Each structure stands twice: as C-alpha cells, then as structure tokens.
C-alpha cells in the first residue's frame, strides 16, 4: 500500500504549491474585471469576463480526452495552445482596428450581429440582413447574431469566442491525425498545427476563417473515423461538409473529392462477405452527399456546369479581383493543372523575405521560410509518402486535397489573401511533416486490449 501511494505524493505537492498562485490569479482577475466594468464598455470587459469561462469549460474536456487516448503528456501542450489561441484573438483585434482602422470583414459581421441578436432572442430565427453578399457572408452574419444572442454585442468577446471555436477545429484535426496515422509523430504534428503563427492568428476573429477551421476539422475527424471503421464517422463528416459548404462551397467540394478518393482506395480488412456490401453502402452515401455539394458549388460560383472551362473562367475572375491593395504580386499561373507545382510553392512558402512590403508580409515570409526549412529537413518523411499511401487513406485525402486546393487558388495574386486563405490547407499538408520517416523502425502493434472496431 505505501508503494501504491508514493506516486500520488508529487501530484499532491504540486497541487498544494499551485493553490496560492491560483488564488492570487483569481483575486487579480476579480479586481481587474471590476475595474474594467467601471471604466470600460462591455465591448472590452465582455471579453475579460468570457475568456476564463471558455478556459474553465475547455480544460477538463481536454484533460479527459488526452487521458482517454493514452497521451496525458499532451495535455500541457494543448492547454497552452488554447491560451495562445485566445491571445491570438487579441492580436487579430489589434491588427484589425489598430493597423487597418476597422476596415475589416469583422466590422460588417459585428454590425449585422447586433441587429440579428435581439431578433434571435425573440425567436425570429428566419431573420436575415438584406444586401449583397455570398452565402458564406450571410452565414457568418447569422452565426455572429447567434453568438451575440448568447454573450451580448461585444466585438472583442466575439473575437475571443470565434477564436475558441477555431481552436476546437484544430483539436479535431489533431484527433484525426492520431486516429488516422497511429504510427505518426503526434507531438510534432500538434506543435505545428497548434502553434504555427498563421493558425494562431488568422482563425481568431469574427469571420469565415475560424468557422471553416471548425467545419474542416470536423470533416477531417469524421473521415478519419470512417477510415478507421469507427461508429459515427460518416455523420460527423457530413455535418462538417455541410458547414464548410455554407461558408466556401468550392473548399467543401475539394475536401469531399479527396475523402471520396481516400475511401475508394482504402483497403478492405478481413474476408467478411459483407465487406463489399458495406463499402457499396458507403459509396452510395458519398454519392448522395455529392449531389448536395455540387449543387451548392454551382449556385455559389454562378455557373451551370462544373467543367474545366467554367472553373478556369471563375479562376480568371478571382485573379482580377485580387489585384487590388498593397500586397499584390505578379503570378504566372494560367489556371491550368500544369501550374499546380508553382502555385503550391506560392501558397505554402511565399512571400519570400525580399518580397515583403510590410510587417504582416514579413511575418508571413518568415513563417514560409521556416516551413520550407521544415520540408527540407523532413525529406525522409516525405520519401515515406508512397509507403504510407498504401495503408493510410487519410494520407491520400491530404495529397488530393492539397492538389485541388492549389488548383483552386492558383490565380490569386495578393499575398495578404493567400496568407489568410492557406490556413484551410495547413492542417492537412502538415500531416506530411509528421509521417513516420522512411526506414524508421515500426512501432509495436497495438495492445490486444484495444477496443474492437467495426468491420464495415
């Protein structure tokens, strides 16, 4: 019995040592909140009140999840990522209103949310804001209205809550990686996907980036469960796809095609006579989802058919629409598949340091340079991709989605837009940097005590 009790002593000691510090933090927070309520508007102190609540809600969930997956050592890293993500909301707010003077999409979403919030609280959920705008823009205005109906019209608090939702999207990406690539370097992937500056900054404001990070994360996690033959995978993926389609239907189409290819090439396990039937049912379900996604893409792009010519014409329009502002650059892409390699280099790594025209571009350039170095140093992992493709359909999803994303954004010619849009790609492409290296000794097989998975 004494031996069994010994490991508990350090934990108890740490708890006793932390108690005074936590008490001091609590007192400081209470007095800080009281001071803010007396001297600042709700737009400021609303965020101060909300952030600790989100942390208190999240930490027990994260601790329980990491213990359940057998990785308690990841708890500190993920909790740190949560705190940094909320700090990222403050940085995003400061840039939007300190650097750009409020000329940001978040400002229009904020105004719409203030109008919609009281209508939603009164039960009028059919209310919309009239005026031009894509389905994605209208969706985010509606989401902002629901957020303000819950927390009140505090723009800074809205930034914090949207950033929190973006964090859970990143967590779902992490869970997808752990499930789909069990022999991969989960800690390396977590460090990259949680702490990359772009992921801390861009999906941390009222806007599309935070919500699409959540919906893409749900899609990736659902796909990983589907490939691993876990219950509920198809449902989670469908919900994620639906949310993505409401914001950016062309991105939903790209990830749907990628998941479908991964599902087709997935190996069948065992010799069960029901395996072909189960796969046929899965393909039929994916075909049904594709009808809805294709219809939404055509409506959003304003085209009658998704042929290559129509898509290229839309890409040309995108190119013309992204040549304004102070971060434009000359692109040699003609919107063809042959331009994908060059486009991929631009999306992942540019601007180069000598192309930076302001502080924001310089930070993006340093991040791109760091990524280029990581890709070079991870060449053994990249060489292992052909071997990983055979047994990991999630890697197929990553490769197909990366190619389609590069094609869709190949004609964008503004570094500011590219830096913001590529957060939809990073959580996928970073998987390649955390694969088992070529020649790496295989890890032991899972314990027989591992719960059985569905054979479908």
N, C-alpha and C positions, 0 to 999 in steps of 0.2 A: 504493500500500500504506500509506504513512503516513496518508493521508486516511482510509482504511478503519479504521485502528487508533485514530484520535483519539477517536471516541465511547466507546471502551472505558475510557479513562483515568479519567473521572469515576466510573464504576461501580467500578473497582478502588480508587480513592481512598476511596470510601465504605465499601467492604468493609474496607480497612485501618483506617479510622477507627473502624468499629464493632467490630472484633475485640477491642480491650481492654475495651470496655464489656460485650460478651457474656461475656468471660472473668470479669469481676468479678461479673456476674449469676449465672454458673454456680457460682462459689465461694460466693457468698452463699446460693444455693439449696441447695447440698450441705450447708453448715453448718446452715442453717435446718431442713432435713429431718432431719439427725442430731439436732439439739436437740429437735425435735418428737417424734421416735421415743423419746427418753429421758424426756420429761416429759409427753407426752400419749398418749391411747389411739389405737388405729387409726382410730376414728371421726373423728379430726381429721387425723392425719398421713397417712391414706389419701388424703384429698383433695389434700393438698400433693404427694403422690407422683404422683397421677393427672393433675392439670391440665396440667403441662408435657408429659406424654406425649401427651395429646389435641391440644395445640397443635402439637407436632412432627409428628404424623400429618397434621394438617389443613393446615398452611401450604403444604407442597409441592403438595398437591392443588389448593388454591385458586390458587396462582401458575400452575400448569399450565393450569387451567381458564380463568382470565382471559386468559392469553396466547392460548389456542386460540380464544377468542371474539373476539379482537382488541380487548380492553379492559384492557390492563395497568395503566392508571391507576386501575382499581377495586380493585386488589389491596390497597393500604394500607387503604382504607375497609373492605373485607370482613374483613381480618385484625383490624383494630381492633374491628369488630363481634363477632368471635369472642371476643376477650379480654373485652369488656364483657359478653357473654352469660355467660361463666363467672363474672365478678364478680357478675352478676345472681343466680347460684345462691347465692352467699354472702349477698346481701341477702335473698333469699327464705328462706333457712335462718334468718337472724337474726330476721326478722319472725315466722316460724312458731314459733320456740322462745323468742324474747325478748319478743315482743309478745303472742302468743296462748298462750304457755306450753305448747306442744306439742299444743294442741287443733287438729290439722290432719289432713287425709286422709293426708298423707305418713307420719304416725306409724303408722297401721294398715298401710299398704303396707310400711313398713320391717319391722314385726314379722312380717308374712306372708312377706316375702322372706327373713328369717333362717331361717324354718322350711323354706322350699322349696329354698333354695340347696344344702344338702347332699344333698337328695333328687335334685335335678337332676344334681349332680356324680356321683352314684352310678348315673345312667342311668334313674332313675324319673321320666320326663317326663310321666307321667299323673297325678302327684300334684296335689291341689288343696287349698285351705284351705276347710274346711266353714264354713257360716254364711250369713246373709243377705247379699245384695248383687247388684247388677245384673251383666250380662255384662261391662260396661265395668270395673267394680270388680274382678271376678275376673281380667280380662285384665291389668290393671295390676299386680295382685298377682303374677301369673305372670311378667310382664316384669321386675318387681323381683327375683324369685327368680333369673331368668337372669342379671341384672346382678350380683347378689351372688355367683352361682356363678363369675363371671369375676373380680371385683375384691375379693370379700370383703364382709362385712357392715358397711360404713362408711356411715352415713347421709349425712354431708356429701359423701363421694365419690359416693354415689348421686345427690345433688342435682346435682353437677357433671356427671356422665355424662348424666343426663336433660336438663340444660340444653344440653349439646353436641348431643344428638340433636335438640332443638328448634331449635338454630342451623341444622342441615342442612336442616330443614324450611323455614326462612326462605330459605336459599340456593336451594332448589328453587323457591320462589315467585319469587325474583329471576330465575332462569333461565327460568321460564315467561314472565315479563313480557318479557324480552329477545327470546325466540323468537316470542311471540305478537303483540307490539306493537313491531316493529323500529324504528318511527319515533318511539316514545315517549321520554320523558326517563328513561333507565335510572338515571342517577345520582340524580335526585330520588326515584325510587321506592326505590332502595337505601337512601338516607338515612332515608326514612320507615319502611320495613319492618324494617330492621335496628336502628334507633336509637330508635324510639318507646318511651317508658318501659314501656308495657304489654307490648310484645313482648320487652323485656329482662328483665322481672320475672316475669310470670305463668307462661310456659312454661319455667321454670327450676328446677323442683323435681321430686321423685318424685311423679308424678301424671299425670292424663289430659291436661293442657294441653300438656305437652312432646311426648308421643307423638302426639296428634292434630294438632299443628302439623306434625310429620314426615309423617304419613299424608296430611293435606290438601295439603301441599306436593308430595308425590309425585303425588297426584291431579291437581293443577293442572299440574304439569310434563308428566305423561302426556297430559293434554288438549291442552296447547299443542303437543306433538309430533304428536298426532293431527291437529289442525287444520292444522299446517304440512306434513302428509304425510311425516313422518319415521318411520323404522322404530322399532318397539317402543313407540310411543305408547299403543296400546290395552292392552298388557300392563302397562306402568308404571301407567297409570291404574287398571286392575283391581286391582293389588296395593295401591295407595293406598286405593281404595274399600273393599277387604276389611278393611284395617287400621282405617279410620275406622269401619266398621260394627261392628267388635268393641268399639269404645270408646263411640261415640254413634251409634246406627243412624239416628236422625232427621236428624242432620247429614249422614251419608252419603247419605240419601235426597235431601236438599236439593241437595247438590252433584251427585249423579247426574242429577237432573232438569235442573239448569242446564246440565250438559255435553251432555245429550241435545238440549236446545233449541238450543244452540250448534252442534251437529253437523248438525242438520236445516237450519238457516238458512245454513250455510257454503256459500259459492259454489263451484260446480264449475269447475275450471280446464281450459281446452282443450276440444277437441271429440272426445276419445277415446271410441269406442263402449263401452269398458269402464268409463267413469266411473260410469254408473248402476249397473252390477253391483257395483262396489267400494263404492259408497255403500249399496246394499242389504245387502251383507255386513256393513258396519259397523253398520247399524241392527239387523240380526239379532243381532249380538254384544252390542249395548247392551240389546236386549230380553232376552237370556239373563241378563245381569248384573242386570237389573231384578227378575227373579223372586227371586233370592237376596236382594237388598237389601230388597224388600218383605216377604219372609218374616221377615227379621231384625227389621225395624221393628215388625211386628205382635207378634212374640214379646216384644220389649223393652217395648212400651207396654201389653201385655196386652189388646189389642183384636183383634176378629175381622175387621174391615174398615177400610180407610183412607179412610172417608168423612169429610166435613167435620164432621159432628156428633160422631163419635168423637174426632177430633183436638181439637175445641173443648172436649170434656169433659176430655180429658187436659190441655189448657192451663189449664183451671179448677183442676184438681188441682195443677198446678205453681204457680199463683198462691197457693193456700192453703199450699203447702209452703215458700214463700219469704217469708212474712210474719214469721218469727222473726228475732231478732238485733237489733243496734243500727243497722242501715243500711237498714231498710225504708222504703218511701215509698208514698204513695197513687198507684195507677195507675187511669186512666180507660179503659184498654183493655178491650174485651169479648171479645177473641179473634177478632174478625171481620176480614175483609180491609180494611174501611173504616178500621180503627185502625192500619194499617201505617205511614202517614206519621208519626203521633205516636210510634209505637213505635220507628221508625228514629231519630228525634231523640233519644229516651231512650237507646237502645243506643249511639249514636255519641258523644253530647256530654254527657249527664248523668252525675253530678250537676253542677248549676251551682255555682259557688263558694259562694253563700249557702245551698246545701243540704248542704254538707259538715258532717258531725258528728264527724269525727276526722281524724287526719293522713292516713290512707290515702285517705279520701274526698276530702280536699283535693288530694292529688296527682292523683287521677283527675279531679277537677274542672278543675284547671289543664291537664291533657292534653286534656280535652274542649273547653275553651275555645280552646286552640291549634288543635285540629282544625277547630273552627268558623271560626276566622280563616282557616285554610288553604283551607277550602272556599270561603269568600267571595273570597279573593284568586285562587283557581283557577277563577273563573266562566267565563273564556274557554275553559278546558279542558273544563269541564262542558258548555258550549254546543256543543262539538265532538262530544259523545257520539252524536247521531243520524248524523253523518257517519262516525264510527268503527265504528258497529254494522254498517254495510253491508259493510265489508271485514275486520272483525276479530271472528270468532265468540267469541274469548276475552272480549271486552267484553260480549257477550251473556251469557256464563256469569256474569260479575261481577254484572250487573244482576239476572238471575233469582235467583241465589243470595242476593243482598242482600235481595230482597223476601221470599223464602221464610224466610230467617233471621229477619228482622224479625217475620214472622208467627208462627214457632215460639216466639220468646222474647218475644212481645208482652205476656204477662200476668205476667212476672217482676216482683216488686216489692221487690227488695233490691239496693241499689247495689253491695254487695260481690260478689254473684253476677253481676250484669250486667257489672261491670268485669272479672271473670275470664272470663266466657263470650265476651265480644266479641273476644277475641284470635283466635277462629275466624273472625271476619268481617273484621278489619282488613286482613290481607294481600290480600284481594280488593277491598275498597272503596277502598284506597289506590291501586289501579290508575287510578281515575278522576282522581286528582290528578296523574298523570304522563302523561296523554294529550297528544298534540300540541294546542296551542291553536288555537281557531277563527281562521282567517285566517293561520296560520303557514305560511311557505313550505315546500313539500315538500322533503324531503331528497333527495339524488341517489339514483338507483336503485342496487341492489346491483351489485357488480362481476360481469362475466361469468364470473369465475373462481370465483364462489360454487358450491359443490357442488350438483349437481342433486338435486332432491327427488323423492320418489315421486309418481306421477301419480294414485294411488288416491284 
